[in-house]
Amino acid sequence: MATLTIRDFDDRLKAELRVRAARHGQSMEAEVREILRAALTGSASTAGIGSRIHQRFSDVDDVSVPIPSRSEAPRAAELPE
């Protein structure tokens, strides 16, 4: 295993890393390994597709979709044979 030294690491980032590691119940070193692993393997996102779509479009303002009134009862789809 390799050893990595990070110089000039911002104190604020270190404090945030310490809190994040504690939240996940692990050491700061283990948290950094997990962050790097997720970033380099592309598995950083744990949110589902719906959450990611919502996050992407959450800043769009003034979008309203009219809900059509229902004039008849729902019926089963008619599928071709």
Secondary structure, 3 states (H helix, E strand, C coil): CCCCCCCCCCHHHHHHHHHHHHHCCCCHHHHHHHHHHHHHHCCCCCCCHHHHHHHHHCCCCCCCCCCCCCCCCCCCCCCCC
